[in-house]
Amino acid sequence: MWNHTPVTEFLLMGIPYTKGLENVFFVLFLAFYLLTLLGNLLILLAILTSSTLHTPMYFFLGNLSVFDTFFPSVGSPQMMLSLMGQSRTISYQGCACQLFFYHFLGCTECFLYTVMAYDRFAAICHPLRYTVIMNRRVCTVMTLGTWMGSCLHASVLTFLIFKLPYCGPNEVDNFFCDIPVVLPLACADTSVAQTVSFTNVGVVALLCFLLILASYTRIVISILKISSPEGRRRAFSTCSAHLTSILLFYGPVVLIYLWPASSPWLDSVVQVLNNIVTPSLNPLIYTLRNKDVKLALRKALLRGVYTCGS
């Protein structure tokens, strides 16, 4: 270790087996990235401009849209630049920032899904007390708690990974810096950092999943007690979008951290799904099945067109 110069930059190797297809992947990823930005900004516009959407459920959905806007921005721009033939290097500090913001935004999203599940539990299981349970103060505290908890989580992980010395190979086997691909490059014993970091990620993901499962177990029991078929249909409809997003979020997390693939190519594919594809699908999931959001968005766009025309 003493005979090597400390690493000052890393080389992002990108997605394996894509040589000759750079232009195709650039257009595809750019389309997904722009779709993500546009879709989430439209949801934010609808929520901010419509007074009927100023409720706890849409308050948390607005927060989710904000984080879905920033989450793919952690690694996508750098990847698209490398696909265009630009430099694939990233500084040591830039790599640390990428890892921090990836886990900060990802953990915040994980916490938000848990809070949103509790919100649906309160709305369906305790409809008469819903406005008291989910008042403005409770929503604000929950939101601030997700941000602060995620910041602490990401800070611990970043400290664990980058307190280790890096003085040997600097080739990151992915298109952005994350724990599974950066940690093996350290020229010191990584067993403690690996155990603590993966336990940290696993405990947070598992705890949130169990809380979501508990909330939806109570929700399903309450829905089955509704005598009206129309009432049951509406109750299930309000939860289906949230459940779809949860499955799309937790699938890649399990594959990346709890059941890592042996193939670098498969790891990269899962990361692409988690970083680029899923954030672009969330706006579609929450608008296609939600009449209130579609109506508010239509009004906001018509108001904008009318204002520009006059």
ROVEX-147351 format. One record per residue (C-alpha): residue in one letter; x, y, z. Coordinates in nm, 4 decimals. Example, Ala and Ser with C-alpha at 12.3 -4.5 7.8 and 13.67 -1.06 7.14 Angstrom:
REM residues 2
   tike       east      north         up
      A     1.2300    -0.4500     0.7800
      S     1.3670    -0.1060     0.7140
//
This chain:
REM residues 310
   tike       east      north         up
      M     0.0000     0.0000     0.0000
      W     0.2850     0.2360     0.0775
      N     0.4320     0.1901    -0.2742
      H     0.1220     0.3184    -0.4556
      T    -0.0014     0.6700    -0.5249
      P    -0.3474     0.7475    -0.3823
      V    -0.6225     0.7445    -0.6438
      T    -0.7378     1.0944    -0.7437
      E    -0.9927     0.9902    -1.0057
      F    -1.1912     0.6867    -1.1135
      L    -1.2656     0.5515    -1.4604
      L    -1.6312     0.4641    -1.5194
      M    -1.6362     0.1597    -1.7479
      G    -2.0041     0.2028    -1.8409
      I    -2.2393    -0.0782    -1.9430
      P    -2.0554    -0.3907    -2.0635
      Y    -2.1037    -0.5321    -2.4148
      T    -2.2470    -0.2112    -2.5623
      K    -1.9607    -0.1248    -2.7975
      G    -2.0936    -0.0043    -3.1320
      L    -2.4375     0.0673    -2.9841
      E    -2.3442     0.3926    -2.8094
      N    -2.5689     0.6114    -3.0277
      V    -2.8688     0.3820    -2.9819
      F    -2.8289     0.3746    -2.6033
      F    -2.7685     0.7502    -2.5907
      V    -3.0980     0.8236    -2.7697
      L    -3.2844     0.5656    -2.5585
      F    -3.1502     0.6903    -2.2228
      L    -3.1953     1.0551    -2.3204
      A    -3.5608     0.9832    -2.4067
      F    -3.6187     0.8139    -2.0694
      Y    -3.4372     1.0950    -1.8869
      L    -3.6387     1.3712    -2.0566
      L    -3.9602     1.1736    -2.0008
      T    -3.8732     1.1505    -1.6297
      L    -3.8098     1.5242    -1.5989
      L    -4.1200     1.6199    -1.7971
      G    -4.3538     1.3753    -1.6239
      N    -4.2498     1.4665    -1.2710
      L    -4.2539     1.8397    -1.3419
      L    -4.6079     1.8066    -1.4820
      I    -4.7214     1.6249    -1.1660
      L    -4.5683     1.9020    -0.9553
      L    -4.7437     2.1634    -1.1705
      A    -5.0786     1.9886    -1.1253
      I    -5.0375     1.9596    -0.7471
      L    -4.9172     2.3172    -0.6970
      T    -5.1854     2.4814    -0.9144
      S    -5.4906     2.2805    -0.8028
      S    -5.6365     2.3505    -0.4594
      T    -5.8240     2.0181    -0.4708
      L    -5.4879     1.8365    -0.4636
      H    -5.3637     2.0137    -0.1506
      T    -5.4091     1.7011     0.0608
      P    -5.1562     1.4809     0.2463
      M    -5.1588     1.2132    -0.0260
      Y    -5.0667     1.4608    -0.2998
      F    -4.8256     1.6447    -0.0705
      F    -4.6224     1.3236    -0.0409
      L    -4.6673     1.2513    -0.4129
      G    -4.5231     1.5973    -0.4851
      N    -4.2223     1.5148    -0.2669
      L    -4.1804     1.1850    -0.4536
      S    -4.1869     1.3713    -0.7856
      V    -3.9113     1.6040    -0.6649
      F    -3.6868     1.3139    -0.5695
      D    -3.7743     1.1225    -0.8883
      T    -3.6538     1.4288    -1.0795
      F    -3.3164     1.4402    -0.9029
      F    -3.2563     1.0649    -0.8588
      P    -3.1768     0.9820    -1.2251
      S    -2.9691     1.3011    -1.2454
      V    -2.7075     1.1449    -1.0167
      G    -2.5637     0.9121    -1.2795
      S    -2.7499     0.9598    -1.6093
      P    -2.5803     1.2800    -1.7379
      Q    -2.2324     1.1346    -1.6788
      M    -2.3320     0.8106    -1.8531
      M    -2.4754     0.9929    -2.1546
      L    -2.1598     1.2045    -2.1855
      S    -1.9486     0.8895    -2.1912
      L    -2.1777     0.7404    -2.4590
      M    -2.1097     1.0511    -2.6693
      G    -1.7363     0.9805    -2.6462
      Q    -1.6580     1.2296    -2.3713
      S    -1.4209     1.1519    -2.0843
      R    -1.5240     0.8623    -1.8635
      T    -1.3200     0.9786    -1.5668
      I    -1.4711     1.1141    -1.2469
      S    -1.2777     1.2760    -0.9648
      Y    -1.2395     1.1124    -0.6250
      Q    -1.4612     1.3823    -0.4712
      G    -1.7126     1.3510    -0.7553
      C    -1.7359     0.9765    -0.6985
      A    -1.7989     1.0318    -0.3269
      C    -2.0696     1.2897    -0.4076
      Q    -2.2349     1.0502    -0.6514
      L    -2.2485     0.7752    -0.3897
      F    -2.3806     1.0131    -0.1221
      F    -2.6608     1.1625    -0.3331
      Y    -2.7559     0.8250    -0.4803
      H    -2.8154     0.6799    -0.1338
      F    -2.9622     1.0019     0.0074
      L    -3.2244     1.0260    -0.2690
      G    -3.2830     0.6495    -0.2809
      C    -3.3308     0.6220     0.0956
      T    -3.5605     0.9263     0.0986
      E    -3.7729     0.7603    -0.1674
      C    -3.7818     0.4410     0.0411
      F    -3.8985     0.6379     0.3468
      L    -4.1537     0.8290     0.1375
      Y    -4.3131     0.5060     0.0136
      T    -4.3458     0.3995     0.3781
      V    -4.5047     0.7310     0.4774
      M    -4.7396     0.7131     0.1791
      A    -4.8467     0.3630     0.2859
      Y    -4.9254     0.4950     0.6346
      D    -5.1209     0.7812     0.4769
      R    -5.3348     0.5334     0.2798
      F    -5.3805     0.3265     0.5973
      A    -5.5084     0.6334     0.7850
      A    -5.7377     0.7354     0.4962
      I    -5.9002     0.3926     0.4465
      C    -5.8956     0.2470     0.7980
      H    -5.9745     0.5707     0.9877
      P    -6.1599     0.7946     0.7380
      L    -6.3407     1.0021     1.0019
      R    -6.0174     1.0838     1.1870
      Y    -5.8002     1.1140     0.8757
      T    -5.7682     1.4940     0.8765
      V    -5.6752     1.4852     1.2459
      I    -5.4212     1.2026     1.2095
      M    -5.2580     1.3474     0.8963
      N    -5.2676     1.7163     0.9800
      R    -5.0242     1.9717     0.8359
      R    -4.7830     1.9462     1.1299
      V    -4.7656     1.5641     1.1101
      C    -4.7021     1.5763     0.7334
      T    -4.4240     1.8335     0.7777
      V    -4.2559     1.6347     1.0567
      M    -4.2758     1.3125     0.8530
      T    -4.1241     1.4816     0.5481
      L    -3.8415     1.6440     0.7439
      G    -3.7817     1.3096     0.9166
      T    -3.7395     1.1323     0.5812
      W    -3.4875     1.3943     0.4648
      M    -3.2840     1.3936     0.7874
      G    -3.2877     1.0149     0.8252
      S    -3.1782     0.9706     0.4639
      C    -2.9005     1.2274     0.5039
      L    -2.7678     1.0402     0.8083
      H    -2.7925     0.7063     0.6262
      A    -2.6046     0.8346     0.3198
      S    -2.3412     1.0122     0.5316
      V    -2.2600     0.6918     0.7224
      L    -2.2281     0.4905     0.4014
      T    -2.0113     0.7514     0.2278
      F    -1.7826     0.7810     0.5318
      L    -1.7429     0.4016     0.5559
      I    -1.6546     0.3617     0.1882
      F    -1.4257     0.6622     0.1414
      K    -1.2349     0.6441     0.4682
      L    -1.0601     0.3425     0.3118
      P    -0.7417     0.4025     0.1091
      Y    -0.7666     0.3753    -0.2699
      C    -0.4232     0.3352    -0.4247
      G    -0.4477     0.0610    -0.6842
      P    -0.6914    -0.0018    -0.9724
      N    -0.9394     0.2776    -1.0399
      E    -1.1747     0.1159    -1.2939
      V    -1.5345     0.1286    -1.1697
      D    -1.7269    -0.1590    -1.3292
      N    -2.0441     0.0443    -1.3875
      F    -2.1661     0.3778    -1.5235
      F    -2.1677     0.5500    -1.1813
      C    -2.0148     0.5110    -0.8347
      D    -2.1959     0.2797    -0.5929
      I    -2.0891     0.0567    -0.3043
      P    -2.0735    -0.2828    -0.4839
      V    -1.8375    -0.1505    -0.7551
      V    -1.6264     0.1014    -0.5580
      L    -1.5558    -0.1015    -0.2435
      P    -1.3559    -0.3803    -0.4184
      L    -1.1093    -0.1140    -0.5430
      A    -0.9891    -0.0285    -0.1893
      C    -0.6362    -0.1439    -0.1059
      A    -0.7212    -0.2403     0.2530
      D    -0.9436    -0.4863     0.4369
      T    -1.3023    -0.4064     0.3343
      S    -1.4813    -0.6703     0.5432
      V    -1.6024    -0.4285     0.8142
      A    -1.7116    -0.1609     0.5650
      Q    -1.8843    -0.4217     0.3486
      T    -2.0688    -0.5817     0.6410
      V    -2.1807    -0.2524     0.7960
      S    -2.2814    -0.0851     0.4681
      F    -2.4815    -0.3787     0.3315
      T    -2.6407    -0.4368     0.6729
      N    -2.7325    -0.0681     0.6865
      V    -2.8950    -0.0793     0.3422
      G    -3.0618    -0.4136     0.4177
      V    -3.2047    -0.3065     0.7553
      V    -3.3464     0.0204     0.6161
      A    -3.5037    -0.1533     0.3145
      L    -3.6403    -0.4435     0.5216
      L    -3.7816    -0.2217     0.7973
      C    -3.9585     0.0030     0.5458
      F    -4.0919    -0.2985     0.3582
      L    -4.2309    -0.4553     0.6778
      L    -4.4028    -0.1280     0.7735
      I    -4.5530    -0.1034     0.4235
      L    -4.6644    -0.4665     0.4451
      A    -4.8265    -0.4051     0.7848
      S    -5.0097    -0.0979     0.6524
      Y    -5.1427    -0.2774     0.3461
      T    -5.2444    -0.5834     0.5438
      R    -5.4690    -0.3598     0.7553
      I    -5.5885    -0.1791     0.4408
      V    -5.6891    -0.5043     0.2664
      I    -5.8756    -0.6226     0.5780
      S    -6.0647    -0.2924     0.5942
      I    -6.1455    -0.2954     0.2199
      L    -6.2868    -0.6487     0.2386
      K    -6.5278    -0.5281     0.5075
      I    -6.6761    -0.2678     0.2698
      S    -7.0160    -0.3957     0.1566
      S    -7.0398    -0.1875    -0.1617
      P    -6.8541    -0.3284    -0.4684
      E    -6.8059     0.0280    -0.5946
      G    -6.6540     0.1299    -0.2607
      R    -6.4144    -0.1648    -0.2678
      R    -6.3161    -0.0850    -0.6271
      R    -6.2422     0.2788    -0.5465
      A    -6.0429     0.1860    -0.2370
      F    -5.8308    -0.0661    -0.4301
      S    -5.7864     0.1854    -0.7129
      T    -5.6327     0.4469    -0.4812
      C    -5.3747     0.1935    -0.3602
      S    -5.2868     0.0170    -0.6861
      A    -5.0605     0.2944    -0.8192
      H    -4.8678     0.3086    -0.4930
      L    -4.8247    -0.0705    -0.4804
      T    -4.6992    -0.0778    -0.8415
      S    -4.4366     0.1882    -0.7642
      I    -4.3257    -0.0013    -0.4526
      L    -4.2728    -0.3233    -0.6516
      L    -4.0750    -0.1363    -0.9194
      F    -3.8618     0.0284    -0.6491
      Y    -3.7902    -0.2748    -0.4305
      G    -3.7189    -0.5204    -0.7138
      P    -3.3874    -0.3607    -0.8230
      V    -3.2884    -0.2831    -0.4609
      V    -3.3112    -0.6525    -0.3686
      L    -3.1138    -0.7561    -0.6781
      I    -2.8401    -0.4937    -0.6275
      Y    -2.7742    -0.5180    -0.2532
      L    -2.9377    -0.8288    -0.1088
      W    -2.8981    -1.0702    -0.3983
      P    -2.6158    -0.9337    -0.6185
      A    -2.5720    -1.0869    -0.9616
      S    -2.2472    -1.2520    -1.0644
      S    -2.2538    -1.0844    -1.4067
      P    -2.1377    -0.7180    -1.4401
      W    -2.3693    -0.6849    -1.7409
      L    -2.6735    -0.7974    -1.5386
      D    -2.5742    -0.5633    -1.2538
      S    -2.5609    -0.2734    -1.4999
      V    -2.9007    -0.3639    -1.6473
      V    -3.0579    -0.3688    -1.2998
      Q    -2.8964    -0.0321    -1.2202
      V    -3.0347     0.1140    -1.5445
      L    -3.3834    -0.0058    -1.4471
      N    -3.3449     0.1462    -1.1006
      N    -3.1867     0.4761    -1.2112
      I    -3.3565     0.5558    -1.5407
      V    -3.6579     0.3387    -1.6213
      T    -3.8464     0.3300    -1.2886
      P    -3.8401     0.7109    -1.2262
      S    -3.9816     0.7628    -1.5769
      L    -4.2680     0.5184    -1.5121
      N    -4.3868     0.6712    -1.1840
      P    -4.5537     0.9765    -1.3477
      L    -4.7390     0.7452    -1.5867
      I    -4.8466     0.5146    -1.3033
      Y    -4.9804     0.7999    -1.0897
      T    -5.1557     0.9925    -1.3688
      L    -5.3054     0.7240    -1.5937
      R    -5.5132     0.5800    -1.3082
      N    -5.5828     0.9077    -1.1273
      K    -5.8689     1.1213    -1.2565
      D    -5.7963     1.4058    -1.0112
      V    -5.4374     1.4501    -1.1293
      K    -5.5381     1.4279    -1.4983
      L    -5.8138     1.6873    -1.4482
      A    -5.5865     1.9245    -1.2536
      L    -5.3126     1.8876    -1.5151
      R    -5.5569     1.9537    -1.7987
      K    -5.6808     2.2700    -1.6267
      A    -5.3264     2.3909    -1.5578
      L    -5.2196     2.3366    -1.9193
      L    -5.5350     2.5037    -2.0581
      R    -5.4786     2.7972    -1.8217
      G    -5.1213     2.8241    -1.9458
      V    -5.2269     2.8115    -2.3121
      Y    -5.4990     3.0726    -2.2501
      T    -5.2509     3.3016    -2.0714
      C    -4.9968     3.2727    -2.3538
      G    -5.2666     3.3339    -2.6145
      S    -5.3989     3.6463    -2.4454
//
